[in-house]
């Protein structure tokens, strides 16, 4: 009996692990947009799993005087995604009001180090989640033809723009993981 339970447990673990490595289109989207959404959501989930249990002092940890905190990096991910919402869905860049809200989050640096601290991880993740929610609303209205479109005056198609958002998240996830390992 024990062997059967052990084999069943191993099978469940194996099936679960293999299912996590399947990229497929999310329901409610056209095929290529749905695959992109699946990958964007997977990357965002990885960021969230990495930071969700951190305390304020861990979120605010700075590796050195020029580093960005984990909180700042999460806000930076949200700001970058917000920029690409405006860039791809509205064919423009940030206006002055948006620059005021998102500028420091985009550029990070000294001003961000002073401004983005002392808040729980839920503060940062709520902003990130709100931005993603809007991205998904926009993407539900788009199709694979839109994804392949190079907007007039631009050098990249919409697919490349959103691929960049995803790889940007991946890059900063690496920084977040490094910072998390160095927290004293």
Order of alpha helices (4+ residues) and beta strands (2+ residues): alpha-alpha-alpha-alpha-alpha-alpha-alpha-alpha-alpha
